Amino acid sequence: MGTWIAPSVIERELYEAKLRNDWPAYFDALARAWLFVPMARGYVDAHPTSVLLEPAYFPQVRARCYVAYTAGMLPAPTADGVFSRQSLAWFAANFEPGDPPYLAVNPGSPCEAFLPAGPGDRAVWNAHWDRAPTYGLEQNKVHGLHVGGPLRGPAAFGLACGAHLSVRNGLFWNALGYHGEGYMKEREKLKEYWGITTREEWLLGTERLLTADMVSAVWEFTLRIRTALAQEFAGPVDIEHWRHATEATLRANAERAAEPQITPEGVTVARPRSTAEVEGEVAGVQRVIGRIARYEQRFRADGILGEGRFVRSVEAWDYGRASQMARWGLGARLCTLQEAEDAVVRAGRVCRLSYRSWEDLSAGFILGRCLQFDEEEYGHWYTDMAATHQALMSDPGSPWLNIPWT
């Protein structure tokens, strides 16, 4: 490949096929790839369901061409320029009589190609699309940018803290200049899953995640009781010991709340709680302990937790999503690249303070996700994360194997 380093496996496959003059292989690779159409943000905001193809002149073919880029070739996000994600089949269907005679793929790069776009040519595109086994990068596999994304340093560390979701969704784990699935798709996902449609909502949601304000305080309280016991007794904590200590703490807290307290601000009013309320809280926390213990048993069987290890905290569930939220906000143009990087670096910093290793972080993230969504069904909410954990712990290109925790 000479001195050129392909940004990702996508462009490397295109380049190698082009070098061999193997155009069927080139089209096969193109059919599996997300293809991005450059557009003006103002137009997209005004016409959210429309895709405007703007031709450009290229002296290589002495003609105007429609343009498409693969994911690794996308530039850093700007305020005014955005991209729409499409497919080779979409391009085949959207050339009309009088349109430019070529589709320019990654123009200006060593893997560029100017593809004739006549009816017979587009029939070939469709044939390759029809037999493509996948569309987009494979899910539950580590994909990274070799050029254009950080591989070392605080930003890379922060991105690696959110790598579960990147790996699960078949995205580059280290794409800080994030476009995701394209501008409109990223906006739609933020609205659907998070209720975020404005910059102000993104700022609030990101701050809440970075301060672990979304994760259940009950889960975190329960885990911290066990962590304190493990430190006090210098070893593993029996579940019954954990249960008794947690119940005693809850009851003591209820008793203290029923008594007036003298503080520098004055005397606080007593807030007695009913017996039914306290008993309900105790019973609820005991159920949480049971769920955590059963998940940890499964984690050990599946290699997520080592024998005798336990989850310290589920704050990673928020911190990992904060790392991703930074990128999602950038993809939706709700923040700047610098703001996204600052949030990613901060996510890495708080992860380092709360955890001791990538394995420790991973177990906390997965447990938080399972407690929120899985309901002990061990369905895809769990199995997806188990698969991403194994990939991140074994793939030679994984940041967890290449970026030291300390």
Salt bridges, closest charged atoms under 4 A:
GLU13 OE2 - ARG32 NH2 2.22
ASP22 OD2 - ARG20 NH2 3.48
ASP28 OD1 - HIS128 ND1 2.67
ASP28 OD1 - ARG131 NE 3.71
ASP45 OD2 - ARG41 NE 3.58
GLU181 OE1 - ARG85 NH1 2.52
GLU181 OE2 - LYS189 NZ 3.01
GLU186 OE2 - LYS189 NZ 3.08
GLU207 OE1 - ARG346 NH1 2.86
ASP213 OD2 - ARG208 NE 2.87
GLU220 OE2 - ARG224 NH2 3.07
GLU240 OE2 - ARG243 NE 3.67
GLU247 OE2 - ARG251 NH2 2.99
GLU277 OE2 - ARG273 NE 3.33
GLU279 OE2 - ARG251 NH1 2.72
GLU281 OE1 - ARG273 NH2 3.15
GLU296 OE2 - ARG226 NH2 2.52
GLU296 OE1 - ARG300 NH2 3.95
ASP302 OD2 - ARG298 NE 2.83
GLU315 OE2 - ARG224 NH2 3.09
ASP318 OD1 - ARG321 NH2 2.61
GLU339 OE2 - ARG199 NH2 2.54
ASP360 OD2 - ARG312 NE 3.66
GLU376 OE2 - ARG291 NE 3.92
GLU376 OE1 - ARG294 NE 2.61
ASP384 OD2 - ARG168 NE 2.82
ASP384 OD2 - HIS380 ND1 3.60
